[in-house]
Amino acid sequence: MMINTDAERPIGYWLKKLDRLIDTQFELQLSTARLSRRQWQLLNLLENNPRSVPELESELEPFLEGAAELSDAVSGLVNRGWAESTDNIVNLTETGQEQFEIAKATAAELRRTLTRGISAEEYQTTVDVLAQMAANLETNEE
């Protein structure tokens, strides 16, 4: 049986591993605020303006494992008074805005940990390469 060294592992391995680690670390770091990663993503999307549920579904599509996940995340924020949902439009409340500001400091620390030893240029190159790979495969689907 051949065991792959880190350098021999394919990109899919690293993407899945990193995604799981990000999820785990976000859950740990944001647990004091009782936020899931999806709720954190919603707060980011809703920070500057309300959005419709279809817009949120479109924005979060790569992360969602089903429509119920978005519904659960929105409901969790609404039940806590952080968001309100009227006529299929979701908006942050004043409390939600305040709590989001507090949670941002925690997320910023996690981002610093995630990108430690990586220059801004390296980070941007990585994002650009991954975006191009996604575009290549989306074009291939059409």
N, C-alpha and C positions, 0 to 999 in steps of 0.2 A: 504494500500500500504506500503510495506516494503522498507526502504531506507538503502542501503548498507553504512556501515562506511568504511573509507579508508582501514582498515585491512581486510575487507571482500571482497573488490573488486578483481576480477580475474586479472591474469597477462595480459590478452589481453587488459583490460582497461588501465593499466599503460603503456603498450607498445605503444598503439595508442596515449595516452595523451602525453607521453614523445616525441614521434616522431613529433607530431604537434607542441609542444613547441620548440623543437630543430629547426624545419623548420622556425617557426616564429622568433625566436631569431637570427638565422643565417641571415634571410632576413633583420631584423632590423640592426644588427651589421655590415653586409657587404654592406648595402645599399649605404654608402658613396662611395664605390668602384663599385657600381652598379653590384654586383655579386649575382647570385642566388645560392642556396645550390648546385644544380647540377653543375653549373660552378665551384664552389669551389671544389667539388669533382673531377672534371676533372683536375683542376690545380694541385691538389694533386697527381693524377695518372700520369700526364704528367711531373711532376717536374724533374724527373731524366732520363726519356727516352721517346721517341715517342711510340705511340701505334696505332694499327689499330683500325678502328671503331668496328669490331667484338670483339676485346679484350676489348674495352671500354664498349660495350654493356654487355659483360659477367661480368665485374667488377661491373658495376652499376645496374645490373638486379634487385636486390632487391628494388632499389629506384625508378626505372623508371615506369611511368604510361603508357608508350607507346614509340615506336621508335622515334616518332616526338619530344619527350622531349629531347632526347640525341642530335638529329639533331639541335634543336633550341639552346641548350646550346653550342654546338660546333660552330655553326654559329655566336652566340653572341660574342664568344671569337675571332673568325677569323675576324669579322667585326671591332672589336676594335684594331686589330693588336696584340693581345696577343697570338694568336696561328695561325698556318698555317696548311692547310690540302691538301696534295698532294698524289694522287694515293691511297686514302683511309687510309692514315697514318696521324695522328694528332701529331703536335709537338709544344711546346711552343716557342715563339719568345724571343728575348732578352728582349723586353718590357714586355712580359708576365711574364718572370722570375722576373724582377724587381718589377712589380706590385704584383705578388704573395708574394714576401718577405714582402711587406708593409701590405698586407691583413693578413698574418700569425700572426702578433702581435694582431690584432683584434680577430682572431679566438682563439688564446691562452687565451685571457682574457675570452672569452665565455666558453672555456673548464674549466678554473679555477672556474668560477661561477657554471657550471654544476656539478662539482665534489667536491664542497665545503662541508666539513664535512664527506667526504668519503676517507678512506685510499687507498693507491695504491693496497694493498692486497684485500680490499673489492671490489674495482673497477674490478680487475682482476678476482676475484671469480664470480662477476656478469656476466662478459663477458664469462667466461668459462661455467657457467650454461646456459646462453642463447644459446651459440654455441652448447652445448650438446642437448638442447631441439630441436633446429633446425635440428641437425643430426638425432635425434630420429624420427622426423616427415618425414625427407627426406628418411630415411631407410624404413619407413612405406609406403611411396608412391611407392617404388620399389617393 
